[in-house]
Amino acid sequence: MINSEKLGHILQNFVAGLSEIQGAAIVTPDGLSLSSALPPGMDEERVAAMSAAMLSLGERIGSELSRGSIERVLIEGEQGYSILMDCGQDALLLVLAHKSAKQGILQLEIKRIVAELKLIFN
Amino acid sequence: MKVSKRAIRLKLYYGESFNMTNATLTETQLRSELGDFNSIICFRALITGLEEALGEKAALISAIAAGRIRGKNLVAELGLAGQKPALEEATAAMSQALGKEGTRLCIIDKIEATDSGYRVYCRETVCSAGEPQGSSRTLSFTLGAVQGALETMMGQRLRGTQVESVLRGGQYDVIELNLR
């Protein structure tokens, strides 16, 4: 059984570790929330379903348009970034970051947490 | 005001468009000539069309999510949100709302408690209807609706998976819901 307390702890540390990270969620591939640290007002369940659908749509685009396997889906908006990453077969990670976030640092932090999550899910 | 069972059923069926104060109306149709049911053929075309456009996985996620919202709203309308009813009562309420007397999504024969959640036995699900024996198709909207309804009734977060299918030798489409 997945330890949701541990997942919550990892997420909270991740979000608190970098001021430009505004929120994060761990979601099952079928769109259910496992743990989240999202900004107030965001519907956790809706975010989970959207994230899973978006990542699988990215995978579909990768396959249909011959882009190969997808590492991440990045949505760049006026206010910031939404990044979706696969964490193995059982989970995916959503990260919300402010526009001012430095891409290099952000990617390093995401890589670190994904490695940590993969250990839990594998 | 005493509200008849029929009025409750109509309210569940029509949602907010049915006014309980008009409970004496025999039928409220959303369409004057065709009535309120449409064919499973069109439902299947919607699902297969979404699969074609978005891919099977994204379509599945979307249909499950839509079903969960339907299940949650249904239970809220039934006044059973967070009420933790006995499983017999939950089965009866869901059967009436979703079965022959309701929207005809499926027949729910039984809900069992398991060590880690629930097991729901469904028949004649709209998701499996018309599929050939041996088909790999799984429940989507139906699974979501059952999950959303039970989550809201019981105040628990569940994860649903289909563990048996009438398309693959089962007597029922069985949904297992585990606590997450």
Boltz contact constraints between the chains, C-beta under 6 A:
constraints:
  - contact:
      token1: [A, 30]
      token2: [B, 61]
      max_distance: 6.0
  - contact:
      token1: [A, 31]
      token2: [B, 61]
      max_distance: 6.0
  - contact:
      token1: [A, 31]
      token2: [B, 65]
      max_distance: 6.0
  - contact:
      token1: [A, 32]
      token2: [B, 159]
      max_distance: 6.0
  - contact:
      token1: [A, 49]
      token2: [B, 65]
      max_distance: 6.0
  - contact:
      token1: [A, 52]
      token2: [B, 61]
      max_distance: 6.0
  - contact:
      token1: [A, 53]
      token2: [B, 58]
      max_distance: 6.0
  - contact:
      token1: [A, 53]
      token2: [B, 61]
      max_distance: 6.0
  - contact:
      token1: [A, 53]
      token2: [B, 62]
      max_distance: 6.0
  - contact:
      token1: [A, 56]
      token2: [B, 57]
      max_distance: 6.0
  - contact:
      token1: [A, 56]
      token2: [B, 58]
      max_distance: 6.0
  - contact:
      token1: [A, 57]
      token2: [B, 54]
      max_distance: 6.0
  - contact:
      token1: [A, 57]
      token2: [B, 58]
      max_distance: 6.0
  - contact:
      token1: [A, 60]
      token2: [B, 55]
      max_distance: 6.0
